[in-house]
């Protein structure tokens, strides 16, 4: 295990780099331009699609809640509806977060995608550690599905009923369900879910099935067989946890072949991770990847939903799961839209484009340094845009502290510094600039951070 200080420095450095790279492409007008953009949910609706995001219930307030409610047409509980969350002890249920997300969605005119009923992962210990006969296991699964789907009957648009049933080579994954019930656990789960809520759309969901390959072909053959047997199956979910620059060339072809079976397709867990630190080239490639996936969905009538797995980097699973990777979502950790956001909008038919690179920029410099002190300066300049007010933010990477400032009002919380214009210098005309300065302390290092304008 890494020390906490090393981990903090690593994460802070990655955050600074990501913010810097985002700023280079979004520039000063990003947040105000974003506020005026047509919301993604409206752009998607005009194309006959629903765009969604996975959410954490406890975060549905403030800026996170505002964006989740205004930009997206559907919500997927990231963890709140998984078996270990809803029934941590046998017969003891906790619906708190799931109910919260469903209520939030109803209040904001959104659909809910239920996730997930049958999975090999995130099951409660009492279930995985038990010794069950096949009959007992079937009863437990049927009761779980009937209870959860029944609780939200009429309030869930679609369920990921069965999650990740296949290995990479297309064979069935060994799991509690496959080992105990055989392949029919899938058909039975779908049948029980349909009985509990006949109106909900029922999906099988998996990863690495975005392009045509052995795994997606196994999923295709399963769905075809289920349809032929009359088992209720309405759609397939392609998770789309992608790596930068690796959108499968056969994505649209694959979506279409499932659609041709007579089922809907959803991109259910889209993110595009990159090796940290982020930079402008990586963010540009990420935008192209998001645009390609969105365009593939738009091109196929029965691709009905595109859901990102967390919309902000601060709420993404990637960094903790794939060390050294991150910056995978359409918004940065401060909820500023990244190039990927604008790329999604464009693929959905929006006219919004990324604000001009370098329209307004902020440059940080150390003009004097001694022993444990320094004088810093930030110059804000515009070319091709203008500002009526400004806010400059940055994060120190080596414990520096601002002690006083002039020509700006500056505050610091931990590593994060925020400086806003004085009453007399908020206006920065096209072709003009303003400068503010500050004194600070340092100890051991005084690296130059990158400033974000907002």
C-alpha atoms as one frame of an Amber mdcrd trajectory, in Angstrom:
protein
   0.000   0.000   0.000   1.293   3.464  -0.877   1.688   6.008   1.877  -1.145
   8.491   2.133   1.172  11.431   1.403   2.494   9.791  -1.768  -1.014   8.943
  -2.894  -2.179  12.496  -2.213   0.714  13.998  -4.162   0.078  11.641  -7.064
  -3.641  12.387  -7.213  -3.074  16.117  -6.807  -0.524  16.158  -9.600  -2.926
  14.249 -11.843  -5.763  16.608 -10.974  -3.629  19.667 -11.703  -2.552  18.236
 -15.037  -6.099  17.344 -15.998  -7.416  20.759 -15.046  -4.575  22.418 -16.950
  -5.216  20.428 -20.093  -8.952  21.046 -19.908  -8.369  24.759 -19.435  -6.198
  24.884 -22.511  -9.158  23.813 -24.643 -12.128  25.279 -22.780 -10.593  28.649
 -21.846 -12.271  31.367 -19.889 -15.746  31.423 -21.341 -16.400  27.710 -20.865
 -18.718  27.726 -17.888 -20.836  30.647 -19.081 -21.071  29.194 -22.590 -22.064
  25.856 -21.081 -24.918  27.455 -19.164 -26.392  28.728 -22.439 -25.974  25.467
 -24.381 -28.957  23.282 -25.217 -28.894  20.521 -22.564 -27.673  17.151 -23.753
 -30.994  15.558 -22.788 -32.862  17.886 -25.170 -30.417  17.288 -28.013 -30.771
  13.532 -27.474 -34.562  13.706 -27.360 -34.589  15.512 -30.701 -32.760  12.488
 -32.123 -35.161  10.031 -30.511 -32.554   9.023 -27.921 -32.137   9.259 -24.154
 -28.803  10.290 -22.682 -28.117   9.246 -19.115 -25.547   9.063 -16.373 -24.745
   6.840 -13.432 -25.091   8.717 -10.149 -24.358   8.499  -6.451 -27.431   9.379
  -4.417 -25.651  11.292  -1.664 -24.140  13.691  -4.204 -27.405  14.784  -5.827
 -27.162  18.333  -4.475 -25.362  21.517  -5.479 -23.602  21.635  -8.839 -23.555
  17.828  -9.144 -27.301  17.656  -8.650 -27.944  20.594 -10.984 -25.984  18.970
 -13.808 -27.411  15.497 -13.210 -30.934  16.909 -13.312 -30.571  19.317 -16.214
 -28.222  17.558 -18.647 -29.423  13.944 -18.539 -32.673  12.216 -19.367 -32.051
   9.044 -17.384 -30.214   8.030 -14.228 -28.575   4.730 -13.366 -27.830   4.054
  -9.695 -24.112   3.295  -9.657 -24.301   0.944  -6.667 -27.570   1.588  -4.850
 -29.599  -1.217  -6.456 -26.998  -3.971  -6.315 -27.805  -6.937  -4.085 -25.216
  -6.160  -1.404 -26.668  -2.638  -1.115 -30.348  -3.492  -0.894 -30.147  -6.671
   1.245 -26.863  -6.621   3.183 -28.253  -9.133   5.698 -30.759 -11.783   4.744
 -34.238 -10.367   5.105 -32.919  -6.909   6.075 -33.428  -4.349   3.318 -32.016
  -0.882   2.764 -33.680   1.052  -0.033 -32.591   4.516   1.121 -30.238   5.509
  -1.674 -32.186   3.700  -4.383 -35.380   5.474  -3.307 -33.518   8.791  -3.261
 -32.320   8.384  -6.844 -35.751   7.295  -8.094 -37.388  10.268  -6.368 -34.819
  12.665  -7.820 -35.423  11.268 -11.305 -39.180  11.595 -10.962 -38.798  15.201
  -9.793 -36.656  16.015 -12.827 -38.699  14.188 -15.453 -36.090  11.473 -15.943
 -36.136   7.755 -16.583 -34.333   5.307 -14.302 -32.263   2.353 -15.506 -32.221
  -0.303 -12.800 -28.775  -1.810 -12.259 -28.352  -4.717 -11.663 -30.353  -7.783
 -10.554 -28.112 -10.802 -11.290 -24.346 -10.430 -11.185 -21.330 -12.421 -10.041
 -20.027  -9.399  -8.112 -21.179  -7.153  -5.244 -23.371  -9.815  -3.672 -23.822
  -9.916   0.115 -21.623 -12.253   2.123 -24.565 -14.194   3.488 -25.430 -15.170
  -0.084 -21.976 -15.946  -1.458 -20.845 -17.787   1.690 -23.953 -19.921   1.983
 -24.345 -23.564   1.032 -27.404 -23.732  -1.181 -29.073 -26.478  -3.147 -30.084
 -25.558  -6.687 -33.702 -25.293  -5.583 -32.792 -22.984  -2.696 -30.616 -20.810
  -4.916 -33.389 -20.495  -7.496 -35.842 -19.471  -4.794 -33.435 -16.867  -3.407
 -32.894 -15.385  -6.865 -36.569 -15.333  -7.738 -37.445 -13.710  -4.414 -34.735
 -11.081  -4.874 -35.875 -10.180  -8.373 -39.552 -10.179  -7.449 -38.946  -8.010
  -4.396 -36.736  -5.395  -6.060 -38.489  -5.147  -9.406 -41.847  -5.223  -7.655
 -40.868  -2.367  -5.327 -40.165  -0.082  -8.261 -42.895  -1.357 -10.591 -43.911
   1.404 -12.974 -40.969   3.622 -11.992 -38.071   1.884 -13.748 -37.873   2.187
 -17.533 -35.338  -0.600 -18.021 -33.460  -3.158 -15.931 -30.018  -4.618 -16.448
 -31.396  -7.975 -15.387 -28.308 -10.105 -16.042 -24.873  -8.499 -15.879 -21.648
  -9.839 -17.412 -22.536 -13.501 -18.083 -19.655 -14.213 -20.502 -15.897 -14.694
 -20.503 -13.773 -12.979 -23.138 -13.751 -16.095 -25.342 -17.534 -16.290 -25.369
 -17.878 -19.131 -22.866 -20.154 -18.697 -19.873 -18.578 -17.114 -16.822 -18.395
 -19.447 -13.831 -20.315 -17.840 -10.999 -22.655 -18.603  -8.153 -25.518 -18.562
 -10.652 -23.971 -20.512 -13.496 -22.475 -23.112 -11.167 -25.684 -23.555  -9.200
 -28.368 -23.152 -11.852 -26.716 -23.643 -15.256 -27.351 -21.418 -18.251 -31.090
 -21.289 -17.591 -30.516 -18.827 -14.753 -30.545 -16.128 -17.465 -33.898 -17.100
 -18.990 -35.427 -17.600 -15.548 -34.205 -14.214 -14.301 -35.719 -12.465 -17.308
 -38.990 -14.342 -16.877 -39.229 -13.475 -13.182 -38.400  -9.812 -13.837 -41.086
  -9.613 -16.512 -43.630 -11.100 -14.147 -42.772  -8.498 -11.498 -43.086  -5.542
 -13.912 -44.383  -6.374 -17.393 -43.838  -2.779 -18.583 -40.103  -2.552 -17.819
 -37.622  -3.189 -20.617 -35.284  -6.076 -19.765 -31.618  -6.114 -20.759 -28.542
  -8.316 -20.652 -25.496  -6.120 -20.034 -21.789  -6.866 -20.600 -18.395  -5.249
 -21.261 -15.977  -5.750 -24.176 -18.957  -6.513 -26.404 -18.937  -3.154 -28.195
 -17.347  -4.482 -31.404 -17.846  -7.731 -33.295 -15.783 -10.354 -31.437 -16.129
 -13.739 -29.754 -17.765 -12.302 -26.652 -20.287 -10.135 -28.477 -21.093 -13.011
 -30.814 -21.839 -15.218 -27.802 -24.177 -12.495 -26.518 -25.770 -12.247 -29.964
 -26.365 -15.999 -30.096 -27.825 -15.992 -26.587 -30.258 -13.195 -27.404 -31.256
 -14.907 -30.638 -31.913 -18.146 -28.736 -33.916 -16.365 -26.039 -36.063 -14.637
 -28.655 -36.698 -17.948 -30.409 -37.738 -19.524 -27.094 -40.133 -16.677 -26.299
 -38.160 -15.528 -23.250 -38.817 -11.825 -22.487 -35.701  -9.964 -23.631 -35.974
  -6.370 -24.821 -32.420  -5.182 -25.193 -28.682  -5.544 -24.821 -26.391  -3.214
 -22.935 -22.919  -2.496 -24.286 -21.020  -1.118 -21.315 -18.317   0.704 -23.320
 -15.620   1.166 -20.684 -13.126   2.205 -23.341  -9.433   3.073 -23.497  -8.337
   6.227 -25.294  -8.157   5.743 -29.049  -9.662   2.262 -28.983 -13.271   2.668
 -30.108 -13.975  -0.549 -32.056 -14.270   0.035 -35.796 -17.200  -2.402 -35.868
 -19.235  -0.629 -33.172 -22.050   0.595 -35.413 -22.129  -2.729 -37.290 -22.434
  -4.551 -33.974 -25.228  -2.282 -32.721 -27.073  -2.835 -35.990 -26.842  -6.632
 -35.866 -28.431  -6.683 -32.419 -31.109  -4.270 -33.618 -31.789  -6.618 -36.517
 -32.639  -9.328 -33.962 -35.546  -7.148 -32.873 -34.096  -5.816 -29.609 -33.063
  -2.370 -28.441 -29.454  -1.463 -27.748 -28.112   0.823 -25.037 -24.616   2.125
 -24.410 -24.862   1.665 -20.666 -21.593   2.607 -18.940 -19.569   4.779 -21.311
 -16.259   6.261 -20.215 -12.941   6.719 -22.021  -9.911   6.449 -19.756  -6.464
   7.774 -20.501  -3.006   7.426 -19.000  -2.462  10.339 -16.627  -1.590  13.128
 -16.733  -4.154  14.415 -19.196  -3.013  16.846 -21.848  -4.632  18.680 -24.734
  -3.804  15.944 -27.256  -5.332  13.223 -25.074  -8.427  15.307 -24.387  -8.828
  15.935 -28.104  -8.612  12.192 -28.820 -11.077  11.518 -26.000 -13.505  13.980
 -27.568 -13.180  12.154 -30.890 -13.860   8.842 -29.130 -16.978  10.133 -27.362
 -18.194  11.622 -30.627 -17.644   8.334 -32.487 -19.590   6.302 -29.920 -22.437
   8.813 -29.801 -22.595   8.990 -33.592 -22.748   5.199 -33.864 -25.725   5.151
 -31.518 -27.429   8.015 -33.350 -27.019   6.140 -36.644 -29.033   3.100 -35.486
 -32.709   3.686 -34.751 -32.905   0.992 -32.075 -29.937   2.366 -30.119 -32.183
   4.061 -27.599 -29.983   5.148 -24.702 -26.415   6.339 -24.189 -25.336   6.488
 -20.533 -22.008   7.749 -19.236 -20.674   6.008 -16.139 -20.422   9.089 -13.963
 -20.311  12.452 -15.694 -17.467  14.093 -13.730 -13.919  12.892 -13.110 -14.422
  13.399  -9.370 -17.160  10.737  -9.406 -15.460   8.183 -11.644 -14.466   4.644
 -10.685 -11.517   4.621 -13.074  -8.652   6.025 -11.000  -9.230   3.610  -8.122
  -9.642   0.606 -10.440  -6.998   1.296 -13.090  -3.961   2.867 -11.367  -2.343
   5.510 -13.526  -5.483   6.042 -15.605  -8.296   8.544 -15.212  -9.888  11.718
 -16.637 -12.454   9.398 -18.232 -15.686  11.421 -18.170 -17.163  14.435 -20.051
 -16.660  16.851 -17.127 -13.524  17.534 -15.127 -13.279  17.228 -11.348 -14.550
  20.799 -10.896 -17.638  20.113 -13.070 -16.317  22.125 -16.016 -17.269  20.610
 -19.391 -14.356  19.011 -21.211 -13.949  18.734 -24.993 -15.751  15.378 -24.702
 -18.910  17.161 -23.553 -18.941  19.348 -26.650 -18.201  16.341 -28.847 -21.245
  14.503 -27.489 -23.369  17.589 -28.100 -22.146  17.872 -31.674 -22.822  14.183
 -32.372 -26.362  14.724 -31.084 -26.870  17.545 -33.580 -26.002  20.480 -31.353
 -24.342  23.548 -32.806 -22.189  24.087 -29.724 -18.486  23.799 -30.351 -15.565
  23.964 -27.998 -14.747  27.615 -27.240 -11.721  28.839 -29.209  -8.457  27.517
 -27.879  -6.636  30.299 -26.079  -9.462  32.851 -26.453  -8.703  33.887 -22.889
  -5.838  32.419 -20.938  -4.141  32.772 -17.575  -0.394  32.535 -17.098   1.147
  31.973 -13.663   4.723  33.031 -12.979   7.065  33.347 -10.008   8.643  36.799
 -10.259  10.780  36.583  -7.120  11.738  33.841  -4.670  13.794  33.689  -1.469
  14.440  31.218   1.359  10.862  30.223   2.215   8.951  32.995   0.443   8.030
  34.091  -3.072   6.104  36.652  -5.101   3.779  35.279  -7.761   1.844  36.848
 -10.595  -1.036  35.807 -12.850  -1.667  37.518 -16.182  -5.104  37.109 -17.771
  -5.186  37.926 -21.484  -7.890  37.638 -24.154  -7.674  37.311 -27.926 -10.887
  36.561 -29.795 -13.055  36.922 -26.687 -13.652  39.289 -23.771 -14.478  38.991
 -20.080 -16.716  41.130 -17.876 -15.536  39.357 -14.734 -13.105  36.581 -13.965
 -12.177  33.920 -11.460  -8.808  32.202 -11.490  -8.262  28.904  -9.685  -5.312
  26.592  -9.234  -4.084  23.844  -6.959  -0.644  23.889  -5.420   1.314  20.666
  -5.590   3.939  21.239  -2.896   2.213  22.878   0.071   2.607  26.533  -0.952
   0.458  29.079   0.893  -0.712  32.500  -0.324  -0.221  35.092   2.429  -1.446
  38.294   0.737  -2.698  39.416  -2.679  -3.243  42.613  -4.654  -5.487  43.487
  -7.602  -7.585  40.416  -6.709  -9.417  38.822  -3.796  -7.766  35.471  -3.063
  -8.738  32.639  -0.719  -7.054  29.301  -0.141  -8.484  26.028   1.170  -5.923
  23.247   1.433  -4.112  23.208  -1.895  -6.886  25.005  -3.793  -6.573  28.744
  -4.440  -9.373  30.927  -5.828  -8.841  34.527  -6.909 -11.588  36.836  -8.213
 -11.325  40.240  -9.818 -11.298  43.463  -7.857 -14.110  45.971  -8.454 -11.968
  47.876 -10.948 -10.363  45.165 -13.121 -13.022  42.590 -13.965 -13.230  43.680
 -17.592 -10.688  42.146 -19.950 -11.300  43.377 -23.514 -10.497  41.424 -26.655
  -6.792  41.998 -27.127  -6.323  43.241 -23.560  -5.017  41.836 -20.289  -4.994
  42.320 -16.510  -2.458  41.212 -13.937  -2.705  40.442 -10.230  -0.042  39.432
  -7.759   0.497  37.795  -4.394   3.067  36.780  -1.850   3.341  33.259  -0.542
   5.421  30.747   1.370   7.071  27.547   0.153   9.111  24.763   1.703  11.029
  22.185  -0.296   9.629  23.093  -3.699   7.709  25.785  -5.523   6.498  24.252
  -8.820   4.362  26.437 -11.050   0.696  25.335 -11.125  -1.658  25.809 -14.075
  -4.490  28.283 -13.714  -8.074  27.640 -14.771 -10.346  30.564 -15.645 -14.051
  30.523 -14.957
